[in-house]
């Protein structure tokens, strides 16, 4: 995946799930954007596991 594709994916995921504008996502420093992305991925994985095990 190219750097451009990775950035596009990061922007899409954060904008879509957090209801932020793409410009707001792009205004974040890269390290902060990636930290939010890790938090989102952790949250989604937690929700997925809860649905699978029925503990949510």
N, CA, C and O atoms as a Tripos MOL2 file, in Angstrom:
@<TRIPOS>MOLECULE
protein
  224   223    56     0     0
PROTEIN
NO_CHARGES

@<TRIPOS>ATOM
      1 N           0.8580   -1.1730    0.0000 N.3       1 UNK1
      2 CA          0.0000    0.0000    0.0000 C.3       1 UNK1
      3 C           0.9050    1.2370    0.0000 C.2       1 UNK1
      4 O           1.8560    1.3210    0.7770 O.2       1 UNK1
      5 N           0.6010    2.1760   -0.8640 N.am      2 UNK2
      6 CA          1.4060    3.3910   -0.9550 C.3       2 UNK2
      7 C           1.1270    4.3160    0.2290 C.2       2 UNK2
      8 O           0.1230    4.1640    0.9250 O.2       2 UNK2
      9 N           2.0230    5.2720    0.4450 N.am      3 UNK3
     10 CA          1.8180    6.2550    1.5140 C.3       3 UNK3
     11 C           0.5240    7.0210    1.2980 C.2       3 UNK3
     12 O          -0.1990    7.3170    2.2490 O.2       3 UNK3
     13 N           0.2400    7.3380    0.0510 N.am      4 UNK4
     14 CA         -0.9920    8.0670   -0.2710 C.3       4 UNK4
     15 C          -2.2210    7.2310    0.0680 C.2       4 UNK4
     16 O          -3.1940    7.7530    0.6120 O.2       4 UNK4
     17 N          -2.1840    5.9530   -0.2440 N.am      5 UNK5
     18 CA         -3.2990    5.0600    0.0830 C.3       5 UNK5
     19 C          -3.4590    4.9120    1.5920 C.2       5 UNK5
     20 O          -4.5800    4.8760    2.0990 O.2       5 UNK5
     21 N          -2.3450    4.8260    2.3070 N.am      6 UNK6
     22 CA         -2.3960    4.7160    3.7680 C.3       6 UNK6
     23 C          -3.0160    5.9630    4.3850 C.2       6 UNK6
     24 O          -3.8580    5.8700    5.2790 O.2       6 UNK6
     25 N          -2.5990    7.1250    3.9060 N.am      7 UNK7
     26 CA         -3.1570    8.3750    4.4100 C.3       7 UNK7
     27 C          -4.6520    8.4560    4.1110 C.2       7 UNK7
     28 O          -5.4430    8.8560    4.9640 O.2       7 UNK7
     29 N          -5.0220    8.0790    2.9140 N.am      8 UNK8
     30 CA         -6.4400    8.1030    2.5280 C.3       8 UNK8
     31 C          -7.2520    7.1790    3.4420 C.2       8 UNK8
     32 O          -8.3610    7.5240    3.8490 O.2       8 UNK8
     33 N          -6.7050    6.0180    3.7590 N.am      9 UNK9
     34 CA         -7.3860    5.0650    4.6490 C.3       9 UNK9
     35 C          -7.5190    5.6370    6.0640 C.2       9 UNK9
     36 O          -8.5770    5.5310    6.6840 O.2       9 UNK9
     37 N          -6.4450    6.2410    6.5670 N.am     10 UNK10
     38 CA         -6.4990    6.8550    7.8940 C.3      10 UNK10
     39 C          -7.5740    7.9340    7.9510 C.2      10 UNK10
     40 O          -8.3810    7.9740    8.8800 O.2      10 UNK10
     41 N          -7.5740    8.8030    6.9510 N.am     11 UNK11
     42 CA         -8.5560    9.8930    6.9130 C.3      11 UNK11
     43 C          -9.9600    9.3240    6.8420 C.2      11 UNK11
     44 O         -10.8470    9.7780    7.5650 O.2      11 UNK11
     45 N         -10.1760    8.3430    5.9850 N.am     12 UNK12
     46 CA        -11.5070    7.7530    5.8540 C.3      12 UNK12
     47 C         -11.9820    7.1540    7.1760 C.2      12 UNK12
     48 O         -13.0950    7.4320    7.6210 O.2      12 UNK12
     49 N         -11.1440    6.3350    7.8010 N.am     13 UNK13
     50 CA        -11.5560    5.6610    9.0290 C.3      13 UNK13
     51 C         -11.9050    6.6540   10.1310 C.2      13 UNK13
     52 O         -12.9420    6.5180   10.7800 O.2      13 UNK13
     53 N         -11.0550    7.6480   10.3470 N.am     14 UNK14
     54 CA        -11.3210    8.6160   11.4090 C.3      14 UNK14
     55 C         -12.5170    9.4990   11.0740 C.2      14 UNK14
     56 O         -13.3620    9.7550   11.9320 O.2      14 UNK14
     57 N         -12.5890    9.9600    9.8450 N.am     15 UNK15
     58 CA        -13.7160   10.8220    9.4610 C.3      15 UNK15
     59 C         -15.0310   10.0560    9.5440 C.2      15 UNK15
     60 O         -16.0280   10.5790   10.0410 O.2      15 UNK15
     61 N         -15.0330    8.8260    9.0600 N.am     16 UNK16
     62 CA        -16.2540    8.0190    9.0360 C.3      16 UNK16
     63 C         -16.7270    7.6510   10.4440 C.2      16 UNK16
     64 O         -17.8910    7.8570   10.7860 O.2      16 UNK16
     65 N         -15.8340    7.1170   11.2420 N.am     17 UNK17
     66 CA        -16.2290    6.6140   12.5570 C.3      17 UNK17
     67 C         -16.4050    7.7060   13.6010 C.2      17 UNK17
     68 O         -17.2510    7.5880   14.4870 O.2      17 UNK17
     69 N         -15.6180    8.7580   13.5050 N.am     18 UNK18
     70 CA        -15.6720    9.8010   14.5220 C.3      18 UNK18
     71 C         -16.4620   11.0270   14.0560 C.2      18 UNK18
     72 O         -16.6220   11.9940   14.8010 O.2      18 UNK18
     73 N         -16.9470   10.9740   12.8260 N.am     19 UNK19
     74 CA        -17.7510   12.0650   12.2630 C.3      19 UNK19
     75 C         -16.9710   13.3750   12.2310 C.2      19 UNK19
     76 O         -17.5140   14.4470   12.5020 O.2      19 UNK19
     77 N         -15.6990   13.2670   11.8980 N.am     20 UNK20
     78 CA        -14.8470   14.4350   11.7150 C.3      20 UNK20
     79 C         -14.7510   14.7100   10.2220 C.2      20 UNK20
     80 O         -14.8930   13.8010    9.4050 O.2      20 UNK20
     81 N         -14.5130   15.9500    9.8760 N.am     21 UNK21
     82 CA        -14.3090   16.2740    8.4660 C.3      21 UNK21
     83 C         -12.9160   15.7860    8.0480 C.2      21 UNK21
     84 O         -12.0050   15.7070    8.8720 O.2      21 UNK21
     85 N         -12.7640   15.4640    6.7730 N.am     22 UNK22
     86 CA        -11.4280   15.0670    6.3060 C.3      22 UNK22
     87 C         -10.3870   16.1580    6.5970 C.2      22 UNK22
     88 O          -9.2450   15.8460    6.9340 O.2      22 UNK22
     89 N         -10.7660   17.4110    6.4700 N.am     23 UNK23
     90 CA         -9.8270   18.4990    6.7550 C.3      23 UNK23
     91 C          -9.4000   18.4950    8.2160 C.2      23 UNK23
     92 O          -8.2320   18.7360    8.5200 O.2      23 UNK23
     93 N         -10.3360   18.2220    9.1240 N.am     24 UNK24
     94 CA         -9.9950   18.1680   10.5520 C.3      24 UNK24
     95 C          -9.0020   17.0390   10.8240 C.2      24 UNK24
     96 O          -8.0830   17.1950   11.6280 O.2      24 UNK24
     97 N          -9.1860   15.9190   10.1610 N.am     25 UNK25
     98 CA         -8.2700   14.7870   10.3270 C.3      25 UNK25
     99 C          -6.8870   15.1580    9.7890 C.2      25 UNK25
    100 O          -5.8700   14.8880   10.4280 O.2      25 UNK25
    101 N          -6.8620   15.7730    8.6170 N.am     26 UNK26
    102 CA         -5.5850   16.1380    8.0090 C.3      26 UNK26
    103 C          -4.8600   17.2350    8.7760 C.2      26 UNK26
    104 O          -3.6390   17.3550    8.6740 O.2      26 UNK26
    105 N          -5.5890   18.0330    9.5390 N.am     27 UNK27
    106 CA         -4.9750   19.0940   10.3390 C.3      27 UNK27
    107 C          -4.2260   18.5460   11.5550 C.2      27 UNK27
    108 O          -3.3990   19.2460   12.1390 O.2      27 UNK27
    109 N          -4.5080   17.3050   11.9360 N.am     28 UNK28
    110 CA         -3.8240   16.7010   13.0860 C.3      28 UNK28
    111 C          -2.3820   16.3700   12.7160 C.2      28 UNK28
    112 O          -2.1080   15.9840   11.5790 O.2      28 UNK28
    113 N          -1.4640   16.5150   13.6580 N.am     29 UNK29
    114 CA         -0.1090   15.9960   13.4050 C.3      29 UNK29
    115 C          -0.1940   14.4900   13.1480 C.2      29 UNK29
    116 O          -1.0620   13.8080   13.6940 O.2      29 UNK29
    117 N           0.6940   13.9880   12.3290 N.am     30 UNK30
    118 CA          0.6510   12.5710   11.9430 C.3      30 UNK30
    119 C           0.6810   11.6560   13.1600 C.2      30 UNK30
    120 O          -0.0300   10.6520   13.1930 O.2      30 UNK30
    121 N           1.4900   11.9840   14.1560 N.am     31 UNK31
    122 CA          1.5760   11.1180   15.3390 C.3      31 UNK31
    123 C           0.2580   11.0860   16.1060 C.2      31 UNK31
    124 O          -0.1390   10.0390   16.6170 O.2      31 UNK31
    125 N          -0.4150   12.2210   16.1870 N.am     32 UNK32
    126 CA         -1.7010   12.2690   16.8810 C.3      32 UNK32
    127 C          -2.7760   11.5500   16.0790 C.2      32 UNK32
    128 O          -3.6110   10.8440   16.6440 O.2      32 UNK32
    129 N          -2.7540   11.7300   14.7600 N.am     33 UNK33
    130 CA         -3.7220   11.0430   13.8910 C.3      33 UNK33
    131 C          -3.5750    9.5320   14.0410 C.2      33 UNK33
    132 O          -4.5710    8.8130   14.1160 O.2      33 UNK33
    133 N          -2.3420    9.0550   14.0850 N.am     34 UNK34
    134 CA         -2.1060    7.6120   14.2220 C.3      34 UNK34
    135 C          -2.4910    7.1180   15.6080 C.2      34 UNK34
    136 O          -2.9410    5.9810   15.7520 O.2      34 UNK34
    137 N          -2.3220    7.9470   16.6250 N.am     35 UNK35
    138 CA         -2.7490    7.5650   17.9750 C.3      35 UNK35
    139 C          -4.2660    7.4050   18.0160 C.2      35 UNK35
    140 O          -4.7720    6.4450   18.5970 O.2      35 UNK35
    141 N          -4.9930    8.3340   17.4050 N.am     36 UNK36
    142 CA         -6.4500    8.2010   17.3300 C.3      36 UNK36
    143 C          -6.8460    6.9650   16.5330 C.2      36 UNK36
    144 O          -7.8060    6.2780   16.8800 O.2      36 UNK36
    145 N          -6.1190    6.6880   15.4850 N.am     37 UNK37
    146 CA         -6.4130    5.5090   14.6730 C.3      37 UNK37
    147 C          -6.2190    4.2280   15.4870 C.2      37 UNK37
    148 O          -7.0330    3.3100   15.3900 O.2      37 UNK37
    149 N          -5.1490    4.1540   16.2910 N.am     38 UNK38
    150 CA         -4.9300    2.9750   17.1480 C.3      38 UNK38
    151 C          -6.0590    2.8280   18.1700 C.2      38 UNK38
    152 O          -6.5410    1.7230   18.4150 O.2      38 UNK38
    153 N          -6.4730    3.9390   18.7580 N.am     39 UNK39
    154 CA         -7.5890    3.8880   19.7110 C.3      39 UNK39
    155 C          -8.8610    3.3930   19.0350 C.2      39 UNK39
    156 O          -9.5890    2.5780   19.6000 O.2      39 UNK39
    157 N          -9.1270    3.8760   17.8440 N.am     40 UNK40
    158 CA        -10.3090    3.4390   17.1030 C.3      40 UNK40
    159 C         -10.2160    1.9520   16.7820 C.2      40 UNK40
    160 O         -11.1900    1.2190   16.9540 O.2      40 UNK40
    161 N          -9.0690    1.5070   16.3260 N.am     41 UNK41
    162 CA         -8.9000    0.0890   16.0000 C.3      41 UNK41
    163 C          -9.0670   -0.7850   17.2450 C.2      41 UNK41
    164 O          -9.6760   -1.8530   17.1800 O.2      41 UNK41
    165 N          -8.5330   -0.3360   18.3650 N.am     42 UNK42
    166 CA         -8.7080   -1.0790   19.6210 C.3      42 UNK42
    167 C         -10.1860   -1.1610   20.0050 C.2      42 UNK42
    168 O         -10.6690   -2.2160   20.4150 O.2      42 UNK42
    169 N         -10.8900   -0.0570   19.8710 N.am     43 UNK43
    170 CA        -12.3110   -0.0120   20.2110 C.3      43 UNK43
    171 C         -13.1150   -0.9440   19.3140 C.2      43 UNK43
    172 O         -13.9660   -1.6950   19.7900 O.2      43 UNK43
    173 N         -12.8410   -0.8920   18.0240 N.am     44 UNK44
    174 CA        -13.5660   -1.7530   17.0850 C.3      44 UNK44
    175 C         -13.2890   -3.2270   17.3610 C.2      44 UNK44
    176 O         -14.1930   -4.0590   17.2780 O.2      44 UNK44
    177 N         -12.0390   -3.5470   17.6880 N.am     45 UNK45
    178 CA        -11.6990   -4.9340   18.0060 C.3      45 UNK45
    179 C         -12.3950   -5.3880   19.2890 C.2      45 UNK45
    180 O         -12.8740   -6.5190   19.3730 O.2      45 UNK45
    181 N         -12.4480   -4.5170   20.2710 N.am     46 UNK46
    182 CA        -13.1380   -4.8330   21.5230 C.3      46 UNK46
    183 C         -14.6230   -5.0910   21.2730 C.2      46 UNK46
    184 O         -15.1940   -6.0370   21.8150 O.2      46 UNK46
    185 N         -15.2340   -4.2590   20.4610 N.am     47 UNK47
    186 CA        -16.6470   -4.4370   20.1350 C.3      47 UNK47
    187 C         -16.8670   -5.7250   19.3620 C.2      47 UNK47
    188 O         -17.8470   -6.4330   19.5940 O.2      47 UNK47
    189 N         -15.9570   -6.0330   18.4430 N.am     48 UNK48
    190 CA        -16.0600   -7.2570   17.6510 C.3      48 UNK48
    191 C         -15.9600   -8.4930   18.5570 C.2      48 UNK48
    192 O         -16.7180   -9.4500   18.4020 O.2      48 UNK48
    193 N         -15.0230   -8.4570   19.4950 N.am     49 UNK49
    194 CA        -14.8610   -9.5780   20.4300 C.3      49 UNK49
    195 C         -16.0980   -9.7240   21.3260 C.2      49 UNK49
    196 O         -16.5440  -10.8390   21.5980 O.2      49 UNK49
    197 N         -16.6400   -8.6070   21.7770 N.am     50 UNK50
    198 CA        -17.8330   -8.6620   22.6290 C.3      50 UNK50
    199 C         -19.0150   -9.2710   21.8800 C.2      50 UNK50
    200 O         -19.7980  -10.0280   22.4530 O.2      50 UNK50
    201 N         -19.1360   -8.9390   20.6030 N.am     51 UNK51
    202 CA        -20.2250   -9.5050   19.8010 C.3      51 UNK51
    203 C         -20.0220  -10.9980   19.5930 C.2      51 UNK51
    204 O         -20.9850  -11.7650   19.5910 O.2      51 UNK51
    205 N         -18.7900  -11.4040   19.4210 N.am     52 UNK52
    206 CA        -18.4760  -12.8070   19.1800 C.3      52 UNK52
    207 C         -18.6990  -13.6610   20.4120 C.2      52 UNK52
    208 O         -19.2100  -14.7770   20.3250 O.2      52 UNK52
    209 N         -18.3080  -13.1230   21.5680 N.am     53 UNK53
    210 CA        -18.4230  -13.9040   22.8000 C.3      53 UNK53
    211 C         -19.7240  -13.6380   23.5310 C.2      53 UNK53
    212 O         -20.0550  -14.3400   24.4860 O.2      53 UNK53
    213 N         -20.4700  -12.6230   23.0900 N.am     54 UNK54
    214 CA        -21.7420  -12.3130   23.7410 C.3      54 UNK54
    215 C         -21.5880  -11.6160   25.0720 C.2      54 UNK54
    216 O         -22.4740  -11.6980   25.9230 O.2      54 UNK54
    217 N         -20.4550  -10.9180   25.2690 N.am     55 UNK55
    218 CA        -20.2410  -10.2360   26.5390 C.3      55 UNK55
    219 C         -20.4130   -8.7300   26.4140 C.2      55 UNK55
    220 O         -19.9320   -7.9820   27.2650 O.2      55 UNK55
    221 N         -21.0840   -8.2800   25.3810 N.am     56 UNK56
    222 CA        -21.2110   -6.8430   25.1930 C.3      56 UNK56
    223 C         -22.5530   -6.4220   25.5250 C.2      56 UNK56
    224 O         -22.8690   -5.2360   25.4320 O.2      56 UNK56
@<TRIPOS>BOND
     1     1     2 1
     2     2     3 1
     3     3     4 2
     4     3     5 am
     5     5     6 1
     6     6     7 1
     7     7     8 2
     8     7     9 am
     9     9    10 1
    10    10    11 1
    11    11    12 2
    12    11    13 am
    13    13    14 1
    14    14    15 1
    15    15    16 2
    16    15    17 am
    17    17    18 1
    18    18    19 1
    19    19    20 2
    20    19    21 am
    21    21    22 1
    22    22    23 1
    23    23    24 2
    24    23    25 am
    25    25    26 1
    26    26    27 1
    27    27    28 2
    28    27    29 am
    29    29    30 1
    30    30    31 1
    31    31    32 2
    32    31    33 am
    33    33    34 1
    34    34    35 1
    35    35    36 2
    36    35    37 am
    37    37    38 1
    38    38    39 1
    39    39    40 2
    40    39    41 am
    41    41    42 1
    42    42    43 1
    43    43    44 2
    44    43    45 am
    45    45    46 1
    46    46    47 1
    47    47    48 2
    48    47    49 am
    49    49    50 1
    50    50    51 1
    51    51    52 2
    52    51    53 am
    53    53    54 1
    54    54    55 1
    55    55    56 2
    56    55    57 am
    57    57    58 1
    58    58    59 1
    59    59    60 2
    60    59    61 am
    61    61    62 1
    62    62    63 1
    63    63    64 2
    64    63    65 am
    65    65    66 1
    66    66    67 1
    67    67    68 2
    68    67    69 am
    69    69    70 1
    70    70    71 1
    71    71    72 2
    72    71    73 am
    73    73    74 1
    74    74    75 1
    75    75    76 2
    76    75    77 am
    77    77    78 1
    78    78    79 1
    79    79    80 2
    80    79    81 am
    81    81    82 1
    82    82    83 1
    83    83    84 2
    84    83    85 am
    85    85    86 1
    86    86    87 1
    87    87    88 2
    88    87    89 am
    89    89    90 1
    90    90    91 1
    91    91    92 2
    92    91    93 am
    93    93    94 1
    94    94    95 1
    95    95    96 2
    96    95    97 am
    97    97    98 1
    98    98    99 1
    99    99   100 2
   100    99   101 am
   101   101   102 1
   102   102   103 1
   103   103   104 2
   104   103   105 am
   105   105   106 1
   106   106   107 1
   107   107   108 2
   108   107   109 am
   109   109   110 1
   110   110   111 1
   111   111   112 2
   112   111   113 am
   113   113   114 1
   114   114   115 1
   115   115   116 2
   116   115   117 am
   117   117   118 1
   118   118   119 1
   119   119   120 2
   120   119   121 am
   121   121   122 1
   122   122   123 1
   123   123   124 2
   124   123   125 am
   125   125   126 1
   126   126   127 1
   127   127   128 2
   128   127   129 am
   129   129   130 1
   130   130   131 1
   131   131   132 2
   132   131   133 am
   133   133   134 1
   134   134   135 1
   135   135   136 2
   136   135   137 am
   137   137   138 1
   138   138   139 1
   139   139   140 2
   140   139   141 am
   141   141   142 1
   142   142   143 1
   143   143   144 2
   144   143   145 am
   145   145   146 1
   146   146   147 1
   147   147   148 2
   148   147   149 am
   149   149   150 1
   150   150   151 1
   151   151   152 2
   152   151   153 am
   153   153   154 1
   154   154   155 1
   155   155   156 2
   156   155   157 am
   157   157   158 1
   158   158   159 1
   159   159   160 2
   160   159   161 am
   161   161   162 1
   162   162   163 1
   163   163   164 2
   164   163   165 am
   165   165   166 1
   166   166   167 1
   167   167   168 2
   168   167   169 am
   169   169   170 1
   170   170   171 1
   171   171   172 2
   172   171   173 am
   173   173   174 1
   174   174   175 1
   175   175   176 2
   176   175   177 am
   177   177   178 1
   178   178   179 1
   179   179   180 2
   180   179   181 am
   181   181   182 1
   182   182   183 1
   183   183   184 2
   184   183   185 am
   185   185   186 1
   186   186   187 1
   187   187   188 2
   188   187   189 am
   189   189   190 1
   190   190   191 1
   191   191   192 2
   192   191   193 am
   193   193   194 1
   194   194   195 1
   195   195   196 2
   196   195   197 am
   197   197   198 1
   198   198   199 1
   199   199   200 2
   200   199   201 am
   201   201   202 1
   202   202   203 1
   203   203   204 2
   204   203   205 am
   205   205   206 1
   206   206   207 1
   207   207   208 2
   208   207   209 am
   209   209   210 1
   210   210   211 1
   211   211   212 2
   212   211   213 am
   213   213   214 1
   214   214   215 1
   215   215   216 2
   216   215   217 am
   217   217   218 1
   218   218   219 1
   219   219   220 2
   220   219   221 am
   221   221   222 1
   222   222   223 1
   223   223   224 2
@<TRIPOS>SUBSTRUCTURE
     1 UNK1         2 RESIDUE 1 A UNK
     2 UNK2         6 RESIDUE 1 A UNK
     3 UNK3        10 RESIDUE 1 A UNK
     4 UNK4        14 RESIDUE 1 A UNK
     5 UNK5        18 RESIDUE 1 A UNK
     6 UNK6        22 RESIDUE 1 A UNK
     7 UNK7        26 RESIDUE 1 A UNK
     8 UNK8        30 RESIDUE 1 A UNK
     9 UNK9        34 RESIDUE 1 A UNK
    10 UNK10       38 RESIDUE 1 A UNK
    11 UNK11       42 RESIDUE 1 A UNK
    12 UNK12       46 RESIDUE 1 A UNK
    13 UNK13       50 RESIDUE 1 A UNK
    14 UNK14       54 RESIDUE 1 A UNK
    15 UNK15       58 RESIDUE 1 A UNK
    16 UNK16       62 RESIDUE 1 A UNK
    17 UNK17       66 RESIDUE 1 A UNK
    18 UNK18       70 RESIDUE 1 A UNK
    19 UNK19       74 RESIDUE 1 A UNK
    20 UNK20       78 RESIDUE 1 A UNK
    21 UNK21       82 RESIDUE 1 A UNK
    22 UNK22       86 RESIDUE 1 A UNK
    23 UNK23       90 RESIDUE 1 A UNK
    24 UNK24       94 RESIDUE 1 A UNK
    25 UNK25       98 RESIDUE 1 A UNK
    26 UNK26      102 RESIDUE 1 A UNK
    27 UNK27      106 RESIDUE 1 A UNK
    28 UNK28      110 RESIDUE 1 A UNK
    29 UNK29      114 RESIDUE 1 A UNK
    30 UNK30      118 RESIDUE 1 A UNK
    31 UNK31      122 RESIDUE 1 A UNK
    32 UNK32      126 RESIDUE 1 A UNK
    33 UNK33      130 RESIDUE 1 A UNK
    34 UNK34      134 RESIDUE 1 A UNK
    35 UNK35      138 RESIDUE 1 A UNK
    36 UNK36      142 RESIDUE 1 A UNK
    37 UNK37      146 RESIDUE 1 A UNK
    38 UNK38      150 RESIDUE 1 A UNK
    39 UNK39      154 RESIDUE 1 A UNK
    40 UNK40      158 RESIDUE 1 A UNK
    41 UNK41      162 RESIDUE 1 A UNK
    42 UNK42      166 RESIDUE 1 A UNK
    43 UNK43      170 RESIDUE 1 A UNK
    44 UNK44      174 RESIDUE 1 A UNK
    45 UNK45      178 RESIDUE 1 A UNK
    46 UNK46      182 RESIDUE 1 A UNK
    47 UNK47      186 RESIDUE 1 A UNK
    48 UNK48      190 RESIDUE 1 A UNK
    49 UNK49      194 RESIDUE 1 A UNK
    50 UNK50      198 RESIDUE 1 A UNK
    51 UNK51      202 RESIDUE 1 A UNK
    52 UNK52      206 RESIDUE 1 A UNK
    53 UNK53      210 RESIDUE 1 A UNK
    54 UNK54      214 RESIDUE 1 A UNK
    55 UNK55      218 RESIDUE 1 A UNK
    56 UNK56      222 RESIDUE 1 A UNK
